[in-house]
Amino acid sequence: MCKKSIKIIHRTKHGMIRQCSSCNKFNITFNNIFLELNNNELDNFKNYLNLTDIDYWENEYGLINSKAIPIPTMQHNLLLVFNRHEFKELKRLLNFKKEFDFESLSLNEIKDTFCHN
């Protein structure tokens, strides 16, 4: 990727997707994951994520692991694993061309302490 021709496409709390205008590749960072994909690879990755059954994986491995939703890689001994919130955020990041229903946080989901002054 060329440093001068990178444009930020979409951003979430834990991730960002950028595109290089000279090579048209997408640069995706999410938590500690970095991916560089062309348009076809990005479409295939998005399709895979959209077809992944979160409930199945949580029921299958959720009791053993807090991050129960796997994404396999070409390296046979490497899986990317996510919890439900991370997985939904990754999908939101990659589906930047679609509109999503905004889900507000409940009071219990907010980790900050409040000062009632």
N, C-alpha and C positions, 0 to 999 in steps of 0.2 A: 504494500500500500504506500502511496505517495503522501507524505505529510501535508503538503499544501493543498491537496485536492480532496481532503476528507470532509464529509458533511454529516452532521449528526441527524439521524433519521427519526429516532425515537429513544426515549429514556424512561426508566422506571426507578424505583428506589434503589434497587440492587443491580441494575444493568443498563447497558446502553448499546444501541446498534448504530453503526456508522457505515457510510458507503463512500468508496473512492470513485470520483468521477472519471479518472483516467483508466482504471482497470475494471470498474464496475463491481468489484468484490465487496462483500459485506463483512464488517469487522464487528463481532458480537462479544461483549464482555458481560458476564453475569456471575456475581460473587467472585469466586476464584477460577472461573472457567473462561477461556478465550477460544473463540472459533473464528475462522476465516472461511467464508463460503461464497461461491458464485451464486447467481440467481436461481439456477436449477437446484443446486444443493440446498439452498435456503427453502425453496418451495417444498422439496422432499422432507426436510427436517420439520417444517411447520405441519405438513400433512401427517407425519408420524406422531407428533405431539398431539394434534387434534383427534387422532384415532386412539390414543392411549386411554385405557379405562382406569381412572384414578381409584375408583371404589374397589375394583378387583385387586389392585396391588396393595392397597391399604388393608383389605381383608386378608390377603395372602401373607404379607410380611409386616404389617403394621404393629403387631404385638412384639415382634422381635426387634424392630428397628424404627426409630422415629422418622427416618428418611426411607420410605418404602417404595417409592416410585422410581424404577430404573429406566435409564436410557442406555442401550448397548452401544458400544463403539466398535470400530474395526479391529481394535486390539482386543483379543479374546479375554484377557484378564483385567480389563478396565471397563467399569460401568460408571455412568454419572447417576447419582441418586439424589432425589429431592423429596421434601415433604409436600403436602398439598398446597400450602401457600406459596412456596417457591415455584412449584410447577405451574400454578396459575399465573404467577407473575412472569415467568419465562414465556408462557403462551401469549400473554398480553404484550410483552416486549416484541415478540416476533410477528404478531399479527397486527402490525402498525397500520395497515391499510384498512382495517375493519374497525367499526365502532364497538365498544364494549359497554355493557351495563356497569355502572360504577357501584361498587359495594362499599358502603361506609363501614368504618370500624366500630365495633361496640366499645363501651367503656372498659370492659375487661381486656380487650385486645390492645389497648393503649398502655405501653410500658412506662411512660413517664409519670413522675410524681407531680401532683398538683398542689399549688399553694392557694389556699382559699382566702387570701387577703382581699 
